[in-house]
């Protein structure tokens, strides 16, 4: 299925060793001033953030998370082919 470049992927979690590390990550992404990634703190988890990205932007966002001691948890799902 073709996904237009303007669309983001689904929200997923980025987890960090501390709330301070998460907050530094959020500030770093905000400083990028890009519309290719989107991040939000998870209010119920002080050490996590919700992240999403446009196609082709995962590696750069993951590098920023890793630089702050975090990792993005990508859940892989198998798609079933639909029979018509």
C-alpha positions as a Markdown table, in Angstrom:
| # | Residue | x | y | z |
|---|---|---|---|---|
| 1 | Unk | 0.0 | 0.0 | 0.0 |
| 2 | Unk | 1.3 | 3.5 | -0.9 |
| 3 | Unk | 1.7 | 5.9 | 2.0 |
| 4 | Unk | 1.9 | 9.6 | 1.1 |
| 5 | Unk | 5.1 | 11.2 | 2.3 |
| 6 | Unk | 3.0 | 13.8 | 4.2 |
| 7 | Unk | 1.7 | 11.2 | 6.6 |
| 8 | Unk | 3.2 | 10.2 | 9.9 |
| 9 | Unk | 3.7 | 6.6 | 11.0 |
| 10 | Unk | 1.8 | 5.4 | 14.1 |
| 11 | Unk | 2.7 | 6.7 | 17.6 |
| 12 | Unk | 5.2 | 4.6 | 19.5 |
| 13 | Unk | 7.0 | 4.8 | 22.8 |
| 14 | Unk | 10.5 | 6.1 | 23.5 |
| 15 | Unk | 11.8 | 5.1 | 26.9 |
| 16 | Unk | 14.6 | 6.8 | 28.8 |
| 17 | Unk | 16.6 | 6.1 | 32.0 |
| 18 | Unk | 15.2 | 9.2 | 33.8 |
| 19 | Unk | 12.7 | 11.9 | 33.4 |
| 20 | Unk | 15.6 | 14.4 | 33.0 |
| 21 | Unk | 16.9 | 12.4 | 30.0 |
| 22 | Unk | 13.5 | 12.3 | 28.5 |
| 23 | Unk | 13.1 | 16.1 | 28.9 |
| 24 | Unk | 16.5 | 16.7 | 27.3 |
| 25 | Unk | 15.4 | 14.6 | 24.4 |
| 26 | Unk | 12.1 | 16.5 | 24.0 |
| 27 | Unk | 14.1 | 19.8 | 24.0 |
| 28 | Unk | 16.6 | 18.5 | 21.5 |
| 29 | Unk | 13.8 | 17.5 | 19.1 |
| 30 | Unk | 12.1 | 20.8 | 19.5 |
| 31 | Unk | 15.4 | 22.5 | 18.6 |
| 32 | Unk | 15.5 | 20.6 | 15.3 |
| 33 | Unk | 12.6 | 22.8 | 14.1 |
| 34 | Unk | 11.4 | 20.1 | 11.7 |
| 35 | Unk | 8.0 | 18.9 | 10.8 |
| 36 | Unk | 9.2 | 15.4 | 10.0 |
| 37 | Unk | 9.0 | 14.2 | 13.6 |
| 38 | Unk | 6.6 | 14.7 | 16.4 |
| 39 | Unk | 7.2 | 14.0 | 20.1 |
| 40 | Unk | 5.1 | 14.4 | 23.2 |
| 41 | Unk | 5.8 | 13.5 | 26.8 |
| 42 | Unk | 3.7 | 10.6 | 28.2 |
| 43 | Unk | 2.0 | 12.2 | 31.3 |
| 44 | Unk | 1.4 | 8.9 | 33.0 |
| 45 | Unk | 5.1 | 7.8 | 32.6 |
| 46 | Unk | 7.7 | 10.3 | 33.6 |
| 47 | Unk | 10.5 | 8.4 | 31.7 |
| 48 | Unk | 8.7 | 8.0 | 28.4 |
| 49 | Unk | 7.6 | 10.0 | 25.4 |
| 50 | Unk | 5.3 | 9.3 | 22.4 |
| 51 | Unk | 7.1 | 9.7 | 19.1 |
| 52 | Unk | 6.1 | 9.4 | 15.4 |
| 53 | Unk | 7.9 | 10.3 | 12.2 |
| 54 | Unk | 7.4 | 10.6 | 8.5 |
| 55 | Unk | 8.8 | 7.9 | 6.3 |
| 56 | Unk | 12.6 | 8.0 | 6.2 |
| 57 | Unk | 13.0 | 9.9 | 9.5 |
| 58 | Unk | 13.2 | 7.0 | 12.0 |
| 59 | Unk | 17.0 | 6.7 | 12.0 |
| 60 | Unk | 17.7 | 10.4 | 12.7 |
| 61 | Unk | 15.0 | 10.4 | 15.5 |
| 62 | Unk | 16.4 | 7.2 | 17.0 |
| 63 | Unk | 19.9 | 8.7 | 17.0 |
| 64 | Unk | 18.6 | 11.7 | 19.0 |
| 65 | Unk | 16.9 | 9.3 | 21.5 |
| 66 | Unk | 20.0 | 7.2 | 21.8 |
| 67 | Unk | 22.2 | 10.2 | 22.4 |
| 68 | Unk | 20.0 | 10.9 | 25.5 |
| 69 | Unk | 20.2 | 7.4 | 26.8 |
| 70 | Unk | 16.8 | 6.3 | 25.3 |
| 71 | Unk | 15.4 | 3.9 | 22.8 |
| 72 | Unk | 12.4 | 3.8 | 20.6 |
| 73 | Unk | 10.3 | 0.7 | 21.0 |
| 74 | Unk | 8.9 | -0.3 | 17.6 |
| 75 | Unk | 6.2 | -2.9 | 17.7 |
| 76 | Unk | 6.2 | -5.0 | 14.6 |
| 77 | Unk | 2.9 | -6.4 | 13.4 |
| 78 | Unk | 2.3 | -8.9 | 10.7 |
| 79 | Unk | -0.2 | -7.9 | 8.1 |
| 80 | Unk | -2.6 | -10.4 | 6.7 |
| 81 | Unk | -3.3 | -10.3 | 3.0 |
| 82 | Unk | -7.0 | -9.7 | 2.3 |
| 83 | Unk | -8.7 | -12.1 | -0.1 |
| 84 | Unk | -11.3 | -10.4 | -2.2 |
